[in-house]
Amino acid sequence: MSKYYAKSNNETSRELFMKRRMYRSEPQLQRRPVVNFSDGGEKFLYGRVSPRMLPMELTSKQSLGTIASDHCADAKTPQQAIHFVADAFNEMSTFFAQKVLAQNINIDDPYLSTLQAYKSFKSPTKLYADYSKVFHNATVTTLKKGQTPITNFPQFMDRMLQALEKGGPTFPFTKPAYIKSKICPIYCSGLAIEIADLKYDNDEDKKKFIESPNWEFFVEACNQYGFMIDLNIPWRIVADIDSVGMQQYSSRRGYSTTGAILGLYKNTQINYIPLFIANLYRLYEAVKRPQFDVTVCSTGEPLLKVQPPQSYNGIPGVIEEFKLEYFLNYYFRIRFAEEESQFTEAEQQRLIAETLQLYHQGNPVRAVNIFEQILNKTFDYAGSLSYIIERRKKADDDDLSIYRR
C-alpha cells in the first residue's frame, strides 16, 4: 500500500479521500486544459446531455471517423471517434511523430512520444445492451427471492417499481437514466480517446504519467488541437467542442458552431418506449412463477392447487392487454425513481396526469420528450401545464432538432 497515493480502490474511504486529494493537488494538473470530469459539476455529463440536460447520443454512425491504424495501439482493432475528433487526433499524433524524428521530445516515454489510441468510441446502444443483461440477471435473482410468487404482469410491475425506488439512482433501468449515470462511460459521446492502457484506480501510475518529461509538451499540444485532459485519468483526452482548436477541425467537416455539432446528436428517449416495454416483458417472463396453495379436502387429505402464471402472447400481446398508456404511466414513475426527483408526490402525480393528457392529444414521442424536459431541468413546477400545452404547439419531438436545420 502506498503511503501517499492510492494504488487501487481497496482502501478505506478516508484513505482514498486523502490520497486522491493528494494526487489532484499535483502542480502539473493545475492548468488548462486539465478538467475534472468526475466532480459532479457541469463537466460530469459532458457529451452525454443536451443543453436542456436531456440524455443524448449520436444520431448516426455516419458521423464517426476512423483513427488511422498507425495511430492505434492495435492496428487490427479499429478505433473511432466523431469524424472531426478523429481528424484532430490523427494530426496531433502525426505532430508527435515528427517531433520524435526531430528528437525534440523524449523518445523513451511509453505513451507520450508516439500517441496511440487504446480506447475510443463505444456505441451507447451496445453499452446499454450489455448493462441491461447484467441488470436483468441481478433483477431476476432479487425478484425471485420474494416469498410471494409473481403470477401476473401487474404484480411484476409493482415489485419492479418498488425495487427501483430503492436502487434506481445507482442502478438505473431505463436507457435515459443509464446515459446520465456514472456507469455509462464518456466514450459513448464519440468525443473521448485514451492513449494508455493503465488502471483508473492507480494514482501512482497517474503520477508517473504526468511526471513524464513530455507532459508539458502534451498539455500544449492538447491546447493547440482542442482537447481537454481528464484530471482523474490523464491519459484520456476529450474534444472541447467550444475551443478554437477543435472548431478548426469541425469546420472542415461543415460544423462551424457548437450548435451545429450538437445537431449530430438526438435525445435518447426518442423512440425508446418500445425497448422499455420489451425489456420489462423479458424480465416478467424470467421471474413469473406458479403459485401453490395447499388446502384440506373433505376427507382430511391435503390438496395441492397450482395457479399457473399469466401468459400474454409475447410483447404484442402484453401491449394489447395493458395499452400504451399503462406503460407510459410506469415509465414516468420509474424515471422519477431513477432521478431522485425533488418533486413532491403530489407534483409527480400531477405531472404524470398532465403528460398522459398530452399523449391523448398528440403522440407518445412528444409526450415522453416533454416529460423528460421537465424532469431533467430544475425549475419551478408551478405553471407546468401551460408549459406543456405551449410546447405541444411546436412540431419538434426532439430538443436537439433545432440544431439540424
MILUMMAR-797817 format. One record per residue: x, y, z of N, C-alpha, C in turn; residue in one letter. Coordinates in pm, whole numbers, plus 50000, padded with zeros to 5 digits. Each point is the difference from the previous one (the first is absolute). Layout:
N
XYZXYZXYZA/...
This chain:
405
500854988150000499155011950000500895012550000M/499745009049909500785012249992499645009550113S/500985007450048499775009150111499245012549956K/500295004849879499445012749957498984999049887Y/500094989449918499134999249882499274986549997Y/498765000449959499194987949994500494990949886A/500134987250030500394990449896498804992049951K/498905000650074498774993449960498885005650086S/498794995549973498875004450081499804991550125N/500904990750023499894991050115500635006050126N/499615012250030500445006850121498785006150067E/500175004850121498865005850070499575013049931T/498785003950023499485012249939500845012250038S/500415000550125500815011450047501365000249930R/500634988249992501314999349934499885004149853E/498964995049933499825003549860499765014949983L/499195005850087499715014349990501285008250012F/500804996950101501225007650024501014998149887M/500154987649954500984997349896499575005549864K/498704999349972499515005749873500215015250002R/499765006050114500225014450010501475003549981R/500874991750051501435002149981500364999849852M/499474990049927500294999149857499455012149925Y/498765003950031499365010949926500655013550025R/500805000950106500685012650030501355001349930S/500394989849923501285000549929500065012449910E/501105007550003500085012549921499824998049849P/500384988249949499854997549856498545000249956Q/499094998250096498594999149967499255013250018L/500705010250051499345012650031500115009849884Q/499604995749885500095008949884499044995449892R/499725009049910499194996649886500814991449905R/499434990149935498604996349991499634987950087P/500634998650117499664988950089498655002950067V/499084990649990498635002150047499574988350087V/499295002850108499464989650086498614996149949N/499904988349938498734995249947499214991950103F/500524998450120499374991050098499515006950125S/499995013350003499665007050124498515002750014D/499184994849909498575002350009499575013449943G/500935007949950499685013049941499514998549857G/500045011249927499465000049865500754990649907E/501294997650024500774991449911499714985250020K/499364996450111499734985950027499174993849888F/499055007449944499124994849896500405005149862L/501195005249987500465005549872499914989649889Y/499365003949890499884991149886498884989950011G/499314999950117498934990250021498635006450021R/499965013350017498715006850013499975012349910V/498785003649959499795011649915500025012750084S/499935011849936499955012550078498845000450098P/498934992549973498874999450093500154988550099R/501204994250007500334989450094499314986749969M/499524998249878499414987249962501104990649953L/499944987250039500994990349953500004999449847P/501194999049942500085000049854501054990149952M/499914996649871500964991049937500105003549852E/501044995349935500195003049859498844994649917L/499575007949903498874996049917500374989149901T/501215000849943500374990849893501464996150008S/500304987849958501394995449992500785007749894K/499295006649911500675007749895500785011950054Q/499705003950124500735011150060501324995650062S/500294987049993501244994850056501104999649895L/501235001950046501164998749915500964989950062G/500854994249920500934989750048501385006050025T/500564996750114501365004250031500964991449918I/500995006349940500954992949914500624988250074A/500174988949929500474987750065501375001850065S/500885008549942501315002050060499945008950124D/498815005450028499815007850122499174992150102H/499844987049977499264991350092500974990550068C/499744997050125500884990850074500014986249936A/498864995949946499894987349929499425002949862D/500824998649898499565003349865498834991449954A/499834988350063498904991149961498685003450072K/500095009250095498805004350073499725014549967T/499125002849907499715013849960499465008250116P/500405012550004499515009450101499275011349928Q/498915004550060499195010349937499665011350096Q/499675011449942499485011550074499185007949899A/499315010450045499335008749904501035004349896I/499605001049875500965001649890501015011450022H/499535011750048500955011050017500924997850121F/499534992150098500854996650114501094990349956V/499624990349916500994990849944501025007649915A/499535009949923500925008249919501015007050090D/499515006150107500885007450091501014990750065A/499544988250042500924990550064501044994949900F/499594997049879500954995449899501095010349976N/499615012549991501005010549975500885002450122E/499434999250120500825001750120500994988450014M/499584988049967500904988450005501135001649899S/499665004849882501035002449897500995010750047T/499465010250065500845010750055501004994550100F/499534991050088500904993750096501064991649929F/499594992749897500944991649926501115008449938A/499635011549950500995009049941500985005050106Q/499505002950117500865004750108500954989150047K/499534987549996500874988850036501134998749899V/499685000949871501014999149896501035011250011L/499505011750040500915011450014500705000150134A/499694990050082500584998750134499745012350087Q/498795005649983499605011550081499314996150129N/499614987250010499404995050124500644986750035I/499804995950122500594987550049499354988149928N/500814992149934499454989049920499784987350083I/500425000250126499884988050083498704999150078D/499205010649998498754999750075499064989949935D/499444990750077499164989449940498685005149942P/499525011750044498715004849954500045014049939Y/500905008550047499995014049957501125003349901L/500394990249921500915002849889499274996649870S/499574987549990499164995949888498574998750052T/499135009449961498634999750049499194989249929L/499414991150077499204989349943498694998650076Q/498954997349928498684998550061499824985750050A/499744998650129499724987050060498504997750013Y/499265010850019498564998950021499335012649947K/498834998249940499295011549944498514997149999S/499315004449896498544999249997499474985950022F/498984999350084499244987750019498535003549984K/499304992149924498595002749972499185000050129S/499265010850029499154999950119498924989249994P/499584996649878499024989249985500604986850046T/501244997449959500694987650041500325000550150K/500465011450048500315001250143498774997450085L/498875005949958498774998350076499504985649993Y/500164993749882499584986149985500814991050093A/501305002250007500854992150089499625002350146D/499785012650035499605003250137498654993750032Y/499085000449904498664994650023500034985150031S/500954992849939500124985850029500394997850146K/500945007950048500424998950140498855004050091V/499335011049966498865004650079498904989450002F/499744994249884498974989649988500284988450095H/501234995049997500354988550083499895003250149N/500475012050038499945003950141498565001950046A/499175005849912498605002350035499234987050011T/500284990849911499344986950006500324993250133V/501265000450039500404994050128499275006650116T/499925013349998499365007450109498514997150008T/499325000749886498554998350001499574985750029L/500844990549965499654986050029500164996650148K/500705008650073500184997550143498745003150079K/499105007649939498795003650071499174987950038G/499405000450118499224988750047498724998249918Q/499455011249953498784999249920500374999049853T/499624989349933500374998549859499305010349912P/500665003849893499425009349904499254991849896I/498685001949996499184991849910499355007949888T/500135013550002499435007949891500805012849982N/499765006649891500825011749964499815011750096F/498795003550042499865011050097500784997550130P/499994987550048500804996850119501485002949974Q/500454995849884501405002249964500325014949996F/499165008049937500275014349987500075006850137M/499144996250090500035005950134501284996350074D/500424987249988501244995750066501215006749935R/499945001549870501105006549928500145014550044M/498905006950011500035014050041500545001250142L/499594991150088500515000350138501514998150003Q/500504990949917501454997549997500745012349948A/499455006549898500675011649941499925012250091L/498985000950082499925011050095501114999250103E/500544988050020501124998150093501355001649931K/500124994349880501324999849936500115007149868G/498915006249953499995006149868501075010449973G/500275009350095501045010149973501394994049981P/500274988750065501324993749989500064990049886T/498944992049986499944990049894498725002249919F/500075009149903498805003749925499524988949907P/498735000849965499414990449907499885005849860F/499565012349988499745005849867501295004849935T/499965000749870501175004849925500305014750027K/499005009050004500325013950034500735001450133P/499564992550101500655000650131501404994049993A/500174989449922501324993849985500995009949938Y/499595007149896500895009449932500505010650098I/499175004050095500375010350096500734994550122K/500094987150014500554994150121501534999149995S/500594997250115501454998250009500444987249930K/499064990949979500334987349937500335001949853I/499385009849936500195002249857501275008049976C/500944994949923501275007149976499845011349899P/500895009650006499975011549910500274996049855I/500524987849978500274995549863498765000249913Y/498844998250060498784999349920499745013049925C/500655010850039499805012949935500735001249868S/501014991649979500835001349881501055010850011G/500155005850120500925011350020501284996150075L/500074987950054501114996250089500894989349937A/501305001250029501014990449954500994997850114I/500384987550023501034997050100501284995849930E/501125005250050501294997549935500904991150086I/499434993250096500754990550084499034989350049A/500564989150049499174989050049500254997750149D/500145010850076500284999250142498704998850080L/500144996350128498834998050085499495013450053K/498695001449999499385012550042500185002950149Y/500154989550082500035002250145501425000750056D/501014999849914501385000250048500605014049982N/500005007850107500505013749994501525000649985D/500684989450040501464999949979500324999849851E/499234992149923500205000049855499685013649940D/498965006550052499635013349951501115010150027K/500584998950120501075009350035501204998149909K/500344987549971501114997449907499685005649861K/498744998849960499585004849869500185015149989F/499565007450102500085014649993501405005250031I/500874991250050501395004050023500904997049881E/499414995549893500764997549877500685012949953S/501214999149948500665012049945499235005849882P/499074992249944499215004949886498635005550042N/499755000350131498685004150046499655014349958W/500905009350020499725013949965499765001549850E/500744992849922499805000349855498624994449965F/499634989350068498694993849979498875009850035F/500145007050111498995009750043499855011049896V/501125005149952499945010749900499394995149869E/500314987649964499434994449877498484998650013A/499554995450116498554998850022499325013649990C/500645010250054499465013649987499905004149854N/501034996949926500075004149859498964992749915Q/499824987250025499114992049917498574999350053Y/499745005950116498645000850049499534988550087G/500934993950074499634989150090500125004350145F/499084995250082500125001150146500664987250051M/500635000950117500634988550064499234996950127I/499614987650017499244995950118500934999750121D/499715008350098500855000850119500164986550068L/498934992250008500034987350072500524988449917N/500035001849868500574990049908500795007849896I/501225004250033500725009649916500384994949861P/499874987049977500234995049865498714999949917W/498915005250057498765001449924499875014549954R/499855001949869499805013449947498595000849942I/499395011750016498605002049961499915012649915V/499374999149885499895011449910499225011250066A/500565012049997499315012050050499345006749881D/498714997549980499325004749879499855015149997I/500245006750113499945014650003501355006549972D/501054992149993501355005749986500295004049856S/500885009749986500425004549867500694988649926V/500854992650072500734989149936499094989449942G/499014995450077499124989449951499065005149892M/499595012650010499095005349899500675001949864Q/501315000450000500714999949871499744986949927Q/499944989250076499774986949940498524997649972Y/499135004250090498574998149976499545008449880S/500595011849982499625008549886500334993449867S/501104992849997500384992949876498944989849961R/499304994850100498954990149975498625006449983R/499985013450001498745007049980499255003350127G/500674999050116499365003150128500775011350065Y/499615012249968500795011750039499605005950135S/498924995150062499575005150130499724988450094T/499945003350129499654989950100498614994549973T/499085008949962498654995649969499964990049886G/500815002449898500054990749887500534986450044A/500985000150088500544987350051498934992550079I/499225007150079498934993650076498964993749909L/499915005049876499084994149904500344985849961G/501204995450039500394986149975499344990450099L/499355005550102499444991950107498475000049997Y/499444990350069498554999350021499754996950147K/498825003550047499654996750138499784985050015N/500534994250105499964985550020498584994550012T/499115007950059498654994750022499184998949872Q/500475006349891499274999249874499924985349956I/498784995249980499764986349953500514989250097N/500185003650127500504990150097498894991250058Y/498775004750005498934993050069499834985449953I/500084996749870499894985849962501044991250068P/501245005050012501044992350068499704999050150L/499485010650056499605000050141499004989050027F/499004998949915498964989750017500594986149980I/500844998649899500604987049971500864995150116A/500795008850059500844996150113499174996050121N/498915007250022499104996550110499384986349978L/499564997649879499354987249970500984988350017Y/501235001949955500994989350014500284997250148R/500025010550081500194998050144498834992450060L/498795003849960498834992950053500054985249965Y/500334996949876500084986049959501034992250081E/501045007050044501074993350074499664998050148A/499115008450055499744999250144498634994250035V/499124998649904498664995050032500094985550050K/499154996950096500004986750059498564995850031R/499754987150001498654995550043499855001850150P/498765001150043499725001050143499394986950047Q/500524994850110499544987350054499225002650129F/498784994950005499185001150121499624985950048D/500154997850127499664987150059498735001750083V/499004992549964498755000150077499714985850049T/498994998850083499614986950053498644996349941V/499934988749937498754995749938499084993850106C/498834996049960498994994850094500444987350072S/500924992749938500494987750063501125002550099T/500395012850009501085003450091501374999149938G/500064996349875501304999049932500385013549939E/501305003049997500455012649941499784999949848P/499635011749950499775001449857500845011649948L/500834997249903500885010249943499345006349877L/499845013150006499475007449886501115008549938K/500114999149871501045007449928499345010749914V/500445012750024499535011149916501135004049906Q/499924996549873501095003349908500095015049979P/501185005249970500145014349975499305004049870P/499615012449994499295005149884500965001449881Q/499554995449884500765001849876499295010449914S/500795007049918499435011249925500274999549850Y/500454988949950500194999049855501075009549947N/501095001050070501115008149951499815014950024G/500935007849948499985014550020498755006449940I/499614996349877498755005849947498804996950088P/499994988250059498884996150085499925008250127G/501165002550063499995007650124499645014649973V/500385005249884499615013749964498505000649974I/499484989949933498564999549973499214998950130E/500524992650094499304997950128499965012750085E/501135007250008500095011150095500015013849935F/500215001049872499975012549925501245008650031K/500305008849906501205008250008499965009550120L/498835005350032499895009450112500484993650130E/499724987250019500434992850120501535000350010Y/500684997549889501464999650001500595014150014F/499375009849939500485013750016499895004250147L/498924996650064499825003350141501144994350084N/500354987349975501104993950076501365005649958Y/500135003549874501265006249957500235012950079Y/498985008350010500145012650073500324997450147F/499344990450060500244997050142501424994650022R/500434991549910501374994650011501035011049981I/499755009049907500965010949977500115009150122R/498895002550067500065007850124500884992850102F/499864986750009500804992350096501485000449965A/500334999549872501394999849957500705013350019E/499275010949990500625013250004500085006050140E/499524992850101499945005750135499345013749993E/498845000549938499315012549972499685007950126S/500095013349987499655008850110498525003549999Q/499264995049901498575002449995499314993050116F/498985006450056499204993450103499164989149935T/499444991250082499164989349948498825005849923E/499405010750054498855006349932500425005849866A/501185006249995500505005849875500294989149898E/500544988850046500274988949910498704994849938Q/499004997950083498734995049950499365009849902Q/500115012850031499425010149912500715000349866R/501344999450003500765000249875499694987749915L/499914988650064499664987849925498635001349936I/499035005050076498655001849946499995009749883A/500735010950013500065010149893500664994349876E/501064992350021500734994649885499174989449930T/499264992050074499114990249938498875007049925L/499565011450053499005007949929500585004749865Q/501265004350003500665004249877500124988349903L/500314988150052500104988149916498694997449927Y/498895001450067498704997749938499705010349890H/500625011750011499765010549902501025000049886Q/501054992150013501055000249898500594986449976G/501304998450032500664987149981500944997250117N/500324987450024500814996550117501415005749997P/500595001349881501375005349991500055014150056V/499055008449960499995013850048499725000450150R/499094991750046499684999950143501214996150084A/500704989549958501194995650074501085010649995V/500185006449886501045010149986499755011850094N/498765004650007499695011450085500104996150147I/499584987950034500174995250137501475000350039F/500874995149912501434999650029500575014150015E/499515009549922500485013750012499685005650138Q/498804997350049499625004950132500774992550109I/500134987049986500684991950101501475003850013L/500655002649888501455002050000500435014450022N/499065009250001500355013950019499395005150129K/500825006150085499525005350127499335013449977T/498725000750026499295012649996498724998750081F/499355011250023498785000050079498924992149928D/499434990150068499014991649936498715007549969Y/499705010350078498755007449981499905004849856A/498864997749940499805004449862500494990249897G/500364987950042500554990549904498974995549897S/498725000050040498974996049904499985009549881L/500105012950028500025009749890501264998249917S/501114996150068501254997249929499794988549901Y/499344989450048499764988349915499135003649881I/498925007350028499085003649892500705008749896I/500825009550048500715008849907501024992049920E/500704991150067501034991949933499364990949896R/498784995450029499314990949909499705006549866R/499895013349999499685007049876501144999349900K/501194996850049501164999249913500134985949945K/500564998949883500074987049933501194991650045A/500945006250069501244992950034499754989350104D/500394987749970499944989250098501364997850065D/500995007349957501364998150045500595013750029D/500455002650121500465013550032501325003549930D/500634990249937501215002749921499705002649853L/498734998949962499645001249858500285014049946S/499995010050089500225013749952501415001749944I/500924991250040501385000949953500214993249866Y/498974992949951500154992849874499385007549883R/499555012250024499345007549893500995007849918R/
